[in-house]
Amino acid sequence: MSFLKNEGETYRIVGVIGSFGFTTAGAIAGGYFIGTYLDKKLNTYPWLMLVFMMLGIVASFIEFFKVVKKLLGEQKKKP
């Protein structure tokens, strides 16, 4: 990438952006397990599972956009 000065910075940014998949998978899995547990306790299958999975997806995208905004801010500050 031509806008980056050193190779180490490139790898750091790729690693941070690449972690989005793990963040999303963890949030969806967490929503699934919490929702399934509550569905069994409250006899509401599959509604709470779906709600918590959607909340996990939304939360992971919000976190992703925060990270991207932070990385773009760091790039603008460098000379």
DSSP file (Angstrom, degrees, kcal/mol; ACC not computed):
  #  RESIDUE AA STRUCTURE BP1 BP2  ACC     N-H-->O    O-->H-N    N-H-->O    O-->H-N    TCO  KAPPA ALPHA  PHI   PSI    X-CA   Y-CA   Z-CA
    1    1 A M    >         0   0    0      0, 0.0     3,-1.1     0, 0.0     9,-0.1   0.000 360.0 360.0 360.0 125.7    0.0    0.0    0.0
    2    2 A S  T 3   +     0   0    0      1,-0.2     0, 0.0     3,-0.0     0, 0.0   0.721 360.0  62.9 -74.0 -21.0    1.6    3.2   -1.1
    3    3 A F  T 3  S+     0   0    0      2,-0.0     2,-0.4     0, 0.0    -1,-0.2   0.540  89.5  82.7 -83.4  -3.9    0.1    5.4    1.6
    4    4 A L    <   -     0   0    0     -3,-1.1     3,-0.0     1,-0.1    71,-0.0  -0.825  65.6-153.2-102.6 140.1    1.9    3.5    4.4
    5    5 A K  S    S+     0   0    0     -2,-0.4     2,-0.3     1,-0.1    -1,-0.1   0.874  75.0  27.2 -79.8 -39.1    5.5    4.3    5.2
    6    6 A N  S  > S-     0   0    0      1,-0.1     4,-1.1     0, 0.0     3,-0.2  -0.883  70.2-125.4-129.7 160.0    6.6    1.0    6.7
    7    7 A E  H  > S+     0   0    0     -2,-0.3     4,-2.0     1,-0.2     5,-0.2   0.824 105.9  61.9 -71.3 -33.1    5.6   -2.6    6.2
    8    8 A G  H  > S+     0   0    0      1,-0.2     4,-1.9     2,-0.2    -1,-0.2   0.874 102.2  51.9 -61.3 -38.5    5.0   -3.2   10.0
    9    9 A E  H  > S+     0   0    0      2,-0.2     4,-2.3     1,-0.2    -1,-0.2   0.881 106.8  54.1 -65.5 -38.3    2.2   -0.7    9.9
   10   10 A T  H  X S+     0   0    0     -4,-1.1     4,-2.6     1,-0.2    -2,-0.2   0.932 108.8  47.7 -61.5 -46.5    0.6   -2.4    7.0
   11   11 A Y  H  X S+     0   0    0     -4,-2.0     4,-2.3     1,-0.2    -1,-0.2   0.874 110.0  53.2 -63.9 -37.0    0.6   -5.8    8.8
   12   12 A R  H  X S+     0   0    0     -4,-1.9     4,-2.2     2,-0.2    -1,-0.2   0.930 111.3  45.3 -64.0 -44.5   -0.9   -4.2   11.9
   13   13 A I  H  X S+     0   0    0     -4,-2.3     4,-2.6     2,-0.2     5,-0.3   0.918 112.8  50.0 -66.7 -43.4   -3.8   -2.6    9.9
   14   14 A V  H  X S+     0   0    0     -4,-2.6     4,-2.6     1,-0.2    -1,-0.2   0.895 111.4  50.5 -62.1 -39.3   -4.5   -5.8    8.0
   15   15 A G  H  X S+     0   0    0     -4,-2.3     4,-1.2    -5,-0.2    -2,-0.2   0.901 110.9  47.5 -64.6 -41.8   -4.5   -7.7   11.3
   16   16 A V  H  < S+     0   0    0     -4,-2.2     3,-0.3     2,-0.2     4,-0.2   0.935 116.7  42.6 -66.1 -46.3   -6.9   -5.3   12.9
   17   17 A I  H >< S+     0   0    0     -4,-2.6     3,-1.5     1,-0.2     4,-0.3   0.881 111.9  55.8 -67.4 -37.8   -9.3   -5.4    9.9
   18   18 A G  H >< S+     0   0    0     -4,-2.6     3,-1.0    -5,-0.3     4,-0.5   0.743  93.9  68.4 -66.9 -23.2   -8.9   -9.1    9.5
   19   19 A S  T 3X S+     0   0    0     -4,-1.2     4,-2.4    -3,-0.3    -1,-0.3   0.602  75.9  87.3 -72.5  -9.0  -10.0   -9.6   13.1
   20   20 A F  H <> S+     0   0    0     -3,-1.5     4,-2.7     1,-0.2    -1,-0.2   0.875  83.7  55.7 -57.2 -38.4  -13.5   -8.5   12.1
   21   21 A G  H <> S+     0   0    0     -3,-1.0     4,-2.5    -4,-0.3    -1,-0.2   0.910 109.4  45.2 -61.6 -43.1  -14.4  -12.0   11.1
   22   22 A F  H  > S+     0   0    0     -4,-0.5     4,-2.5     2,-0.2    -1,-0.2   0.889 113.0  50.9 -67.7 -39.0  -13.5  -13.4   14.5
   23   23 A T  H  X S+     0   0    0     -4,-2.4     4,-2.3     2,-0.2    -2,-0.2   0.928 112.9  45.7 -63.4 -45.0  -15.4  -10.5   16.2
   24   24 A T  H  X S+     0   0    0     -4,-2.7     4,-2.6     2,-0.2     5,-0.2   0.931 113.4  48.8 -64.7 -46.3  -18.5  -11.1   14.1
   25   25 A A  H  X S+     0   0    0     -4,-2.5     4,-2.6     1,-0.2     5,-0.2   0.909 112.9  48.2 -61.7 -42.1  -18.4  -14.9   14.7
   26   26 A G  H  X S+     0   0    0     -4,-2.5     4,-2.6     2,-0.2    -1,-0.2   0.898 112.3  48.4 -65.1 -40.6  -18.0  -14.5   18.4
   27   27 A A  H  X S+     0   0    0     -4,-2.3     4,-2.3     2,-0.2    -2,-0.2   0.904 114.1  45.9 -67.8 -40.6  -20.8  -12.0   18.7
   28   28 A I  H  X S+     0   0    0     -4,-2.6     4,-2.4    28,-0.2    -2,-0.2   0.924 114.5  47.7 -67.6 -43.8  -23.2  -14.2   16.6
   29   29 A A  H  X S+     0   0    0     -4,-2.6     4,-2.6    -5,-0.2     5,-0.2   0.915 112.1  49.9 -63.7 -42.3  -22.2  -17.3   18.6
   30   30 A G  H  X S+     0   0    0     -4,-2.6     4,-2.6     1,-0.2     5,-0.3   0.920 111.8  48.3 -61.6 -43.5  -22.6  -15.5   21.9
   31   31 A G  H  X S+     0   0    0     -4,-2.3     4,-2.5     2,-0.2    22,-0.4   0.882 111.2  51.5 -62.6 -38.9  -26.1  -14.2   20.8
   32   32 A Y  H  X S+     0   0    0     -4,-2.4     4,-2.7    20,-0.2     5,-0.2   0.950 113.4  42.8 -62.9 -49.5  -27.0  -17.7   19.7
   33   33 A F  H  X S+     0   0    0     -4,-2.6     4,-2.2     2,-0.2    -2,-0.2   0.912 117.4  45.1 -68.1 -42.4  -26.1  -19.3   23.0
   34   34 A I  H  X S+     0   0    0     -4,-2.6     4,-2.5    -5,-0.2     5,-0.2   0.937 116.3  47.0 -64.9 -45.3  -27.6  -16.6   25.2
   35   35 A G  H  X S+     0   0    0     -4,-2.5     4,-2.5    -5,-0.3    14,-0.4   0.895 112.5  48.8 -63.4 -41.5  -30.8  -16.5   23.1
   36   36 A T  H  X S+     0   0    0     -4,-2.7     4,-2.2    -5,-0.2    -1,-0.2   0.908 111.1  50.6 -65.0 -42.2  -31.1  -20.3   23.1
   37   37 A Y  H  X S+     0   0    0     -4,-2.2     4,-2.1    -5,-0.2    -2,-0.2   0.945 113.8  43.9 -60.2 -48.8  -30.6  -20.5   26.8
   38   38 A L  H  X S+     0   0    0     -4,-2.5     4,-2.8     1,-0.2    -2,-0.2   0.870 110.4  55.9 -66.6 -35.7  -33.3  -17.8   27.5
   39   39 A D  H  X>S+     0   0    0     -4,-2.5     4,-1.5     2,-0.2     5,-1.2   0.905 108.6  47.7 -61.4 -41.3  -35.6  -19.4   24.9
   40   40 A K  H  <5S+     0   0    0     -4,-2.2    -2,-0.2     2,-0.2    -1,-0.2   0.906 115.1  45.4 -66.0 -40.9  -35.5  -22.7   26.8
   41   41 A K  H  <5S+     0   0    0     -4,-2.1    -2,-0.2     1,-0.2    -1,-0.2   0.888 125.2  31.2 -69.3 -38.4  -36.1  -21.0   30.2
   42   42 A L  H  <5S-     0   0    0     -4,-2.8    -2,-0.2    -5,-0.2    -1,-0.2   0.432 101.9-126.0-102.9  -0.6  -38.9  -18.8   28.9
   43   43 A N  T  <5S+     0   0    0     -4,-1.5    -3,-0.2    -5,-0.2    -4,-0.1   0.935  70.3 126.6  55.9  51.7  -40.3  -21.2   26.2
   44   44 A T    > < -     0   0    0     -5,-1.2     3,-1.9    -6,-0.1     4,-0.4   0.110  46.2-165.1-122.6  20.2  -40.1  -18.6   23.5
   45   45 A Y  T 3   +     0   0    0     -6,-0.5    -9,-0.0     1,-0.3   -10,-0.0  -0.208  63.0   3.5 -53.4 134.9  -38.1  -20.5   20.8
   46   46 A P  T 3> S+     0   0    0      0, 0.0     4,-2.2     0, 0.0    -1,-0.3  -0.873 111.0  78.7-104.8  15.5  -36.7  -19.1   18.4
   47   47 A W  H <> S+     0   0    0     -3,-1.9     4,-2.3     1,-0.2     5,-0.2   0.895  96.7  42.4 -64.4 -48.1  -37.5  -15.5   19.0
   48   48 A L  H  > S+     0   0    0     -4,-0.4     4,-2.7     1,-0.2     5,-0.2   0.870 112.9  55.2 -68.3 -34.4  -34.9  -14.6   21.7
   49   49 A M  H  > S+     0   0    0    -14,-0.4     4,-2.2     2,-0.2   -14,-0.2   0.939 110.8  45.2 -60.6 -46.3  -32.2  -16.5   19.8
   50   50 A L  H  X S+     0   0    0     -4,-2.2     4,-2.3     2,-0.2    -2,-0.2   0.905 113.0  50.3 -64.6 -42.0  -32.9  -14.4   16.7
   51   51 A V  H  X S+     0   0    0     -4,-2.3     4,-2.3     1,-0.2    -2,-0.2   0.935 112.9  45.4 -62.4 -46.7  -33.0  -11.2   18.6
   52   52 A F  H  X S+     0   0    0     -4,-2.7     4,-2.0   -21,-0.2    -1,-0.2   0.852 111.5  52.6 -69.9 -33.0  -29.7  -11.8   20.4
   53   53 A M  H  X S+     0   0    0     -4,-2.2     4,-2.1   -22,-0.4    -1,-0.2   0.916 110.5  48.1 -65.8 -41.6  -28.0  -12.9   17.1
   54   54 A M  H  X S+     0   0    0     -4,-2.3     4,-2.6     1,-0.2    -2,-0.2   0.899 110.2  51.8 -64.8 -40.3  -29.2   -9.7   15.4
   55   55 A L  H  X S+     0   0    0     -4,-2.3     4,-2.6     1,-0.2    -1,-0.2   0.886 108.7  51.9 -62.5 -37.9  -27.9   -7.7   18.3
   56   56 A G  H  X S+     0   0    0     -4,-2.0     4,-2.2     2,-0.2   -28,-0.2   0.898 109.8  48.5 -64.2 -41.0  -24.5   -9.5   18.0
   57   57 A I  H  X S+     0   0    0     -4,-2.1     4,-2.0     2,-0.2    -2,-0.2   0.936 113.1  47.0 -64.4 -46.5  -24.3   -8.7   14.3
   58   58 A V  H  X S+     0   0    0     -4,-2.6     4,-2.3     1,-0.2    -2,-0.2   0.923 112.3  50.3 -61.5 -44.6  -25.2   -5.0   15.0
   59   59 A A  H  X S+     0   0    0     -4,-2.6     4,-2.3     1,-0.2    -1,-0.2   0.884 109.2  51.2 -63.2 -38.7  -22.6   -4.8   17.8
   60   60 A S  H  X S+     0   0    0     -4,-2.2     4,-2.2     2,-0.2    -1,-0.2   0.886 110.6  48.5 -68.7 -36.4  -19.9   -6.3   15.7
   61   61 A F  H  X S+     0   0    0     -4,-2.0     4,-2.5     2,-0.2    -2,-0.2   0.889 110.0  51.9 -69.1 -37.8  -20.5   -3.8   12.9
   62   62 A I  H  X S+     0   0    0     -4,-2.3     4,-1.9     2,-0.2    -2,-0.2   0.932 111.6  47.0 -61.8 -44.5  -20.5   -0.9   15.3
   63   63 A E  H  X S+     0   0    0     -4,-2.3     4,-2.2     1,-0.2    -2,-0.2   0.896 110.4  53.5 -63.6 -40.1  -17.1   -2.1   16.7
   64   64 A F  H  X S+     0   0    0     -4,-2.2     4,-2.5     1,-0.2    -2,-0.2   0.925 109.0  48.0 -60.6 -45.8  -15.8   -2.6   13.2
   65   65 A F  H  X S+     0   0    0     -4,-2.5     4,-2.3     1,-0.2    -1,-0.2   0.841 109.2  54.0 -67.0 -32.6  -16.7    1.0   12.2
   66   66 A K  H  X S+     0   0    0     -4,-1.9     4,-2.2     2,-0.2    -1,-0.2   0.921 110.4  46.8 -64.1 -43.2  -15.1    2.3   15.4
   67   67 A V  H  X S+     0   0    0     -4,-2.2     4,-2.6     2,-0.2    -2,-0.2   0.921 112.8  48.5 -65.8 -43.9  -11.8    0.5   14.6
   68   68 A V  H  X S+     0   0    0     -4,-2.5     4,-2.6     1,-0.2     5,-0.2   0.913 111.2  50.5 -63.1 -42.2  -11.9    1.8   11.0
   69   69 A K  H  X S+     0   0    0     -4,-2.3     4,-2.1     1,-0.2    -1,-0.2   0.908 111.2  49.0 -61.7 -41.8  -12.5    5.3   12.1
   70   70 A K  H  X S+     0   0    0     -4,-2.2     4,-2.1     2,-0.2    -2,-0.2   0.918 111.8  48.5 -64.0 -43.8   -9.6    5.1   14.6
   71   71 A L  H  X S+     0   0    0     -4,-2.6     4,-1.9     1,-0.2    -2,-0.2   0.899 111.6  49.1 -64.9 -40.2   -7.3    3.7   11.9
   72   72 A L  H  X S+     0   0    0     -4,-2.6     4,-1.8     1,-0.2    -1,-0.2   0.880 110.0  52.2 -66.4 -36.9   -8.3    6.4    9.4
   73   73 A G  H  X S+     0   0    0     -4,-2.1     4,-1.3    -5,-0.2    -2,-0.2   0.883 108.6  50.6 -64.4 -38.8   -7.7    9.1   12.1
   74   74 A E  H  X S+     0   0    0     -4,-2.1     4,-1.1     1,-0.2    -2,-0.2   0.876 108.7  52.3 -66.1 -37.6   -4.2    7.7   12.8
   75   75 A Q  H  < S+     0   0    0     -4,-1.9    -1,-0.2     1,-0.2    -2,-0.2   0.863 107.6  51.3 -67.4 -35.8   -3.4    7.8    9.1
   76   76 A K  H  < S+     0   0    0     -4,-1.8    -1,-0.2     1,-0.2    -2,-0.2   0.826 106.9  54.3 -70.4 -30.7   -4.4   11.5    8.8
   77   77 A K  H  < S+     0   0    0     -4,-1.3    -1,-0.2    -5,-0.1    -2,-0.2   0.770  89.3  91.0 -75.4 -26.3   -2.2   12.5   11.8
   78   78 A K     <        0   0    0     -4,-1.1     0, 0.0    -3,-0.2     0, 0.0  -0.463 360.0 360.0 -75.0 141.6    1.0   11.0   10.3
   79   79 A P              0   0    0      0, 0.0    -1,-0.1     0, 0.0    -3,-0.1   0.488 360.0 360.0 -75.0 360.0    3.1   13.3    8.2
